[in-house]
């Protein structure tokens, strides 16, 4: 069947073609479509019956002449050829080279959809990754094998934060990063793609990066394939070649919008904001490919970037993402406007796996308590700041004014740091104690009395 | 034999005569399994539990003649199953790290022999009923598995095997049925998951399910056999709270259904549980635990089935006379799976795309909880705790609002509390429990008669402080009277010294009912003593600086449940602190109050 060209397109509309009278086509099969100009397009069988086969065409159905369209059913799912040679290469969303170099030739061609990992085979992520960013290491620590998205908004420096993590991420006790990077951009602008490319070049890791790019002006349907192709490469690098892989994907919102576009064409019943009911399952298929496997050395750590439409964290995309990923790093427009970089809103940020990767035997025994105390004190400080905005700072008690100063310092010195500043987790913790020393010991109930005695340098009320 | 007509996502149209709704089918060359959900003439519509990629029209299809069923017998405890009861460890051994499609592995190990001890009461030609206990197998050190006859059996026992080692497939007995046929009895039997298992009658739930979590046990209690929901936006600590319940609750069996949730969370449970000891028996927790996992990247149709598999397993242990807790995380993913299939069937959506039968399906599911008299005459219970994941944390969405009407205990998690790292982030104003009167009887009898009044007093204090906080947010704390400031402080003491509980702190993670009540009574005591002083004219700001307040906030993590004497000794010191102050104010009718100034 692979070698037969059918010319039985019965209808075409909005990216979908109905083929009549092709019996026995397998569901999910790849399709190659040749138009009257001789151009080849890719497609996928999304519904198959003997009398009608529904094909989704990645490059769209514009300028398609039904009588002069030839279709071959390739009888296999989308596959990505993998070998060691993918390192340092740049591919398009469907896994074809876009760096002008020859295609990857390999007998090992993998179904980009992957297969679900058996939960019994997973190993729990416990190794603390030091990103050198205090707001992350101190309060929302990342572990190897975790999926921790960056929730951002238009105009916020999420790309710079992601690039800084890629540059600085390492295990404690390591001198330099041991990671290889798989970078996938979908719906991203050319400028964004170039920013990352230059950032990788500058830090000299370009030969350890695999890139999959589907930019904003490229076929929308191909966007659905891009993260899957990238993760297929990542799985190969992690679980066949034992690398620790850091996957950076941007922007998941563009991916979800592409999914919605296709769902509408297919006539799927919309759930929230027009997104199909299976958005959750579909996102999970992508995110859940992060992790570790027992008896395998490599790992996949995932940092997806997504922009929250109108900065709304309850929008379906960040909302469903938050239910699947193990926490989130939220960027704040307010902090960014005050010139704080990285503008991490620590309160809504969270790392679910932090509890198992920090503390005694991992970082330092006071780490979990310090993190908890910073959260509590900063939350309290923001409450005071809200009050000060109403009644004026002069009306506050001395105790409350102390909190105001704490908030200010915390944002400037703890959250804020340089783009090239790589703080060790111990520097971060010491800095935290410096700041907590602005508050009286009786206000610090989340740290133990021993820790207070050891680290707290309260000078008394001035 | 029939054949495939059309493939559309997880739905497959088959040419299959004489199939019954709900019947299992095997489809295609790799033998994918699914169930019939619609019939029209000679064609049947089936939903498959696995990904349908690669299937083609014309491939064979076959009806299997039975509905989706589970195997019930020794070998369940400590296992992890997928949404259609395939044992994931065995699947791992068979097909590697990733779950290959079409893998068929029986749920219970076929090669393992169990030591069966027949019940002494049985003689040949005894009348035999469904649900009778034929004998026992010591499945784990802490749990004795009672071997039950299939619930619908009626007849007489004509043979029962002597004590010895048997695999689940060995025949351990024979029964002559009412119609004269001979039925073989095994250590296990099958039961269709969508049909509730029968029992004699429903009993009143009377005993609290103690979880060791203060805000749950003391403020919003749940009973054994009750129904509870935990709604909360992402990041509110839903999973942690459920894991705490699974760890510490005083049920005998815990069934944890991970329905559309994270793979790493199940791994966490799998790696963590065997190391943890059951506080009630001192044995590894895994010996009383059973996991059903359909992680979010596993096929969606099996997700719909997984909660039914879980509840049927729960009912089976209930029928053995055990108190069972089933935690379903999350019912929202189950509802979404329902929605996805409904959407593909072209059913008319009502709210947010959900089908019209969402409410009735949810209600029927929760009704499978309860405390019952079993067919064998014993008592057992299934307590059902469903997590709900409302989109955007909006409790008015369909799944949360339908669930709220069905359940009795509502543990509402709050994003604001979680953001301030106040865990468990159970919102004391939004939560409710319909079981307080029943629980009060138990607390009065076993712990202290003052429980109900103390609980109410604490909740009043919290509600009052919420009002005051609103004023403070507008005009600042200086505008409050001394008495109001003290109320605010006492409420803060209850929040930090009682409601907040750290799951990762060894001492604080679990609190016995004795410790819970002692802390509650002590903190209320501090409030009352202080109030008396304030009424005498002592300024609240003086009281707020008492070191006692900071100390009391630490008691929860300073004294474990078995250090009650030390805790009581500290508590006994409370009056002295205030008496020392009281002398100043009682004598002078104002004492130093004038000097320090009472805020107007």
Interface residues (C-beta under 8 A of the other chain):
Chain A: X23 X24 X25 X26 X27 X28 X29 X46 X47 X48 X49 X50 X77 X113 X114 X115 X116 X117 X118 X119 X120 X121 X122 X123 X124 X125 X145 X146 X239 X268 X269 X270 X271 X272 X276 X277 X278 X280 X281 X284 X285 X287 X288 X289 X291 X293 X296 X313 X314 X315 X316 X319 X320 X322 X323 X324 X326 X327 X328 X347 X348 X350 X352 X353 X355 X356 X368 X372 X375 X376 X379 X380 X386 X387 X390 X391 X395 X396 X397 X442 X445 X449
Chain B: X5 X6 X7 X8 X9 X13 X51 X52 X53 X54 X55 X56 X57 X58 X80 X88 X89 X91 X92 X95 X96 X97 X98 X99 X100 X101 X233 X234 X235 X239 X258 X260 X262 X263 X264 X266 X267 X268 X270 X271 X293 X295 X296 X297 X298 X299 X300 X333 X336 X339 X340 X342 X343 X346 X349 X352 X353 X389 X391 X392 X393 X394 X418 X419 X420 X421 X472 X473 X474 X475 X476 X477 X478 X496 X502 X504 X547 X550 X553 X554
